[in-house]
Amino acid sequence: MVRVYVNSSNVEKALKILKKKIAKEGILSVLKNKRYYDKPSIALRKKIAKANRRRRRRFKRMQKYLIS
């Protein structure tokens, strides 16, 4: 659970810290993904596509070091 304490009534700073913590934990992305029901076949396709994107990114990074 994300908690942010407000010191000396500085709400803007507390809100900024809260947004950073939520982004770091990935809460918004989970809510975004769970917003609608995905059929298991669609969920599997999304999972595979995400893995492929991750794999391509890693491969590009490796190529930079191999070429240099």
Distance bins in CASP14 RR format, pairs under 12 A and 6 or more apart:
PFRMAT RR
TARGET T0000
AUTHOR 0000-0000-0000
RMODE 2
METHOD distances of the structure
MODEL  1
1 18 0 0 0 0 0 1 0 0 0 0 0
1 21 0 0 0 0 0 1 0 0 0 0 0
1 22 0 0 0 0 0 1 0 0 0 0 0
1 25 0 0 0 0 1 0 0 0 0 0 0
1 27 0 0 0 0 0 1 0 0 0 0 0
2 14 0 0 0 0 0 1 0 0 0 0 0
2 17 0 0 0 0 1 0 0 0 0 0 0
2 18 1 0 0 1 0 0 0 0 0 0 0
2 19 0 0 0 0 0 1 0 0 0 0 0
2 20 0 0 0 0 1 0 0 0 0 0 0
2 21 1 0 1 0 0 0 0 0 0 0 0
2 22 1 0 0 1 0 0 0 0 0 0 0
2 23 0 0 0 0 0 1 0 0 0 0 0
2 24 0 0 0 0 1 0 0 0 0 0 0
2 25 1 0 0 1 0 0 0 0 0 0 0
2 26 0 0 0 0 0 1 0 0 0 0 0
2 27 1 0 0 1 0 0 0 0 0 0 0
2 28 0 0 0 0 0 1 0 0 0 0 0
3 14 0 0 0 0 0 1 0 0 0 0 0
3 17 0 0 0 0 0 1 0 0 0 0 0
3 18 0 0 0 0 1 0 0 0 0 0 0
3 21 0 0 0 0 1 0 0 0 0 0 0
3 22 0 0 0 0 0 1 0 0 0 0 0
3 25 0 0 0 0 0 1 0 0 0 0 0
4 10 0 0 0 0 0 1 0 0 0 0 0
4 11 0 0 0 0 0 1 0 0 0 0 0
4 12 0 0 0 0 0 1 0 0 0 0 0
4 13 0 0 0 0 1 0 0 0 0 0 0
4 14 1 0 1 0 0 0 0 0 0 0 0
4 15 1 0 0 1 0 0 0 0 0 0 0
4 16 0 0 0 0 1 0 0 0 0 0 0
4 17 1 0 1 0 0 0 0 0 0 0 0
4 18 1 0 1 0 0 0 0 0 0 0 0
4 19 0 0 0 0 1 0 0 0 0 0 0
4 20 0 0 0 0 1 0 0 0 0 0 0
4 21 1 0 0 1 0 0 0 0 0 0 0
4 22 0 0 0 0 1 0 0 0 0 0 0
5 11 0 0 0 0 0 1 0 0 0 0 0
5 13 0 0 0 0 0 1 0 0 0 0 0
5 14 1 0 0 1 0 0 0 0 0 0 0
5 17 0 0 0 0 1 0 0 0 0 0 0
5 18 0 0 0 0 0 1 0 0 0 0 0
5 21 0 0 0 0 0 1 0 0 0 0 0
6 12 0 0 0 0 1 0 0 0 0 0 0
6 13 0 0 0 0 1 0 0 0 0 0 0
6 14 1 0 1 0 0 0 0 0 0 0 0
6 15 0 0 0 0 1 0 0 0 0 0 0
6 16 0 0 0 0 0 1 0 0 0 0 0
6 17 0 0 0 0 1 0 0 0 0 0 0
6 18 0 0 0 0 1 0 0 0 0 0 0
7 13 0 0 0 0 1 0 0 0 0 0 0
7 14 1 0 0 1 0 0 0 0 0 0 0
7 17 0 0 0 0 0 1 0 0 0 0 0
8 14 0 0 0 0 0 1 0 0 0 0 0
10 16 0 0 0 0 1 0 0 0 0 0 0
10 17 0 0 0 0 1 0 0 0 0 0 0
11 17 0 0 0 0 0 1 0 0 0 0 0
11 18 0 0 0 0 0 1 0 0 0 0 0
12 18 0 0 0 0 0 1 0 0 0 0 0
12 19 0 0 0 0 0 1 0 0 0 0 0
13 19 0 0 0 0 0 1 0 0 0 0 0
13 20 0 0 0 0 0 1 0 0 0 0 0
14 20 0 0 0 0 0 1 0 0 0 0 0
14 21 0 0 0 0 0 1 0 0 0 0 0
15 21 0 0 0 0 0 1 0 0 0 0 0
15 22 0 0 0 0 0 1 0 0 0 0 0
16 22 0 0 0 0 0 1 0 0 0 0 0
16 23 0 0 0 0 0 1 0 0 0 0 0
17 23 0 0 0 0 0 1 0 0 0 0 0
17 24 0 0 0 0 0 1 0 0 0 0 0
18 24 0 0 0 0 0 1 0 0 0 0 0
18 25 0 0 0 0 0 1 0 0 0 0 0
18 27 0 0 0 0 0 1 0 0 0 0 0
18 28 0 0 0 0 0 1 0 0 0 0 0
19 25 0 0 0 0 0 1 0 0 0 0 0
19 26 0 0 0 0 0 1 0 0 0 0 0
19 27 0 0 0 0 0 1 0 0 0 0 0
19 28 0 0 0 0 1 0 0 0 0 0 0
20 26 0 0 0 0 0 1 0 0 0 0 0
20 27 0 0 0 0 0 1 0 0 0 0 0
20 28 0 0 0 0 0 1 0 0 0 0 0
21 27 0 0 0 0 1 0 0 0 0 0 0
21 28 0 0 0 0 0 1 0 0 0 0 0
22 28 1 0 1 0 0 0 0 0 0 0 0
22 29 0 0 0 0 1 0 0 0 0 0 0
22 30 0 0 0 0 0 1 0 0 0 0 0
22 31 0 0 0 0 1 0 0 0 0 0 0
22 32 0 0 0 0 0 1 0 0 0 0 0
23 29 0 0 0 0 1 0 0 0 0 0 0
23 30 0 0 0 0 0 1 0 0 0 0 0
25 31 0 0 0 0 0 1 0 0 0 0 0
26 32 0 0 0 0 1 0 0 0 0 0 0
26 33 0 0 0 0 0 1 0 0 0 0 0
26 34 0 0 0 0 0 1 0 0 0 0 0
27 33 0 0 0 0 0 1 0 0 0 0 0
27 34 0 0 0 0 0 1 0 0 0 0 0
28 34 0 0 0 0 0 1 0 0 0 0 0
28 35 0 0 0 0 0 1 0 0 0 0 0
29 35 0 0 0 0 0 1 0 0 0 0 0
29 50 0 0 0 0 0 1 0 0 0 0 0
32 38 0 0 0 0 0 1 0 0 0 0 0
33 42 0 0 0 0 0 1 0 0 0 0 0
33 43 0 0 0 0 1 0 0 0 0 0 0
33 46 0 0 0 0 1 0 0 0 0 0 0
33 47 0 0 0 0 0 1 0 0 0 0 0
33 50 0 0 0 0 0 1 0 0 0 0 0
34 43 0 0 0 0 0 1 0 0 0 0 0
36 42 0 0 0 0 0 1 0 0 0 0 0
36 43 0 0 0 0 0 1 0 0 0 0 0
36 46 0 0 0 0 0 1 0 0 0 0 0
37 43 0 0 0 0 1 0 0 0 0 0 0
38 44 0 0 0 0 1 0 0 0 0 0 0
38 45 0 0 0 0 1 0 0 0 0 0 0
38 46 1 0 0 1 0 0 0 0 0 0 0
38 47 0 0 0 0 0 1 0 0 0 0 0
39 45 0 0 0 0 1 0 0 0 0 0 0
39 46 0 0 0 0 0 1 0 0 0 0 0
40 46 0 0 0 0 0 1 0 0 0 0 0
40 47 0 0 0 0 0 1 0 0 0 0 0
41 47 0 0 0 0 0 1 0 0 0 0 0
41 48 0 0 0 0 0 1 0 0 0 0 0
42 48 0 0 0 0 0 1 0 0 0 0 0
42 49 0 0 0 0 0 1 0 0 0 0 0
43 49 0 0 0 0 0 1 0 0 0 0 0
43 50 0 0 0 0 0 1 0 0 0 0 0
44 50 0 0 0 0 0 1 0 0 0 0 0
44 51 0 0 0 0 0 1 0 0 0 0 0
45 51 0 0 0 0 0 1 0 0 0 0 0
45 52 0 0 0 0 0 1 0 0 0 0 0
46 52 0 0 0 0 0 1 0 0 0 0 0
46 53 0 0 0 0 0 1 0 0 0 0 0
47 53 0 0 0 0 0 1 0 0 0 0 0
47 54 0 0 0 0 0 1 0 0 0 0 0
48 54 0 0 0 0 0 1 0 0 0 0 0
48 55 0 0 0 0 0 1 0 0 0 0 0
49 55 0 0 0 0 0 1 0 0 0 0 0
49 56 0 0 0 0 0 1 0 0 0 0 0
50 56 0 0 0 0 0 1 0 0 0 0 0
50 57 0 0 0 0 0 1 0 0 0 0 0
51 57 0 0 0 0 0 1 0 0 0 0 0
51 58 0 0 0 0 0 1 0 0 0 0 0
52 58 0 0 0 0 0 1 0 0 0 0 0
52 59 0 0 0 0 0 1 0 0 0 0 0
53 59 0 0 0 0 0 1 0 0 0 0 0
53 60 0 0 0 0 0 1 0 0 0 0 0
54 60 0 0 0 0 0 1 0 0 0 0 0
54 61 0 0 0 0 0 1 0 0 0 0 0
55 61 0 0 0 0 0 1 0 0 0 0 0
55 62 0 0 0 0 0 1 0 0 0 0 0
56 62 0 0 0 0 0 1 0 0 0 0 0
56 63 0 0 0 0 0 1 0 0 0 0 0
57 63 0 0 0 0 0 1 0 0 0 0 0
57 64 0 0 0 0 0 1 0 0 0 0 0
58 64 0 0 0 0 0 1 0 0 0 0 0
58 65 0 0 0 0 0 1 0 0 0 0 0
59 65 0 0 0 0 0 1 0 0 0 0 0
59 66 0 0 0 0 0 1 0 0 0 0 0
60 66 0 0 0 0 0 1 0 0 0 0 0
60 67 0 0 0 0 0 1 0 0 0 0 0
61 67 0 0 0 0 0 1 0 0 0 0 0
61 68 0 0 0 0 0 1 0 0 0 0 0
62 68 0 0 0 0 0 1 0 0 0 0 0
END
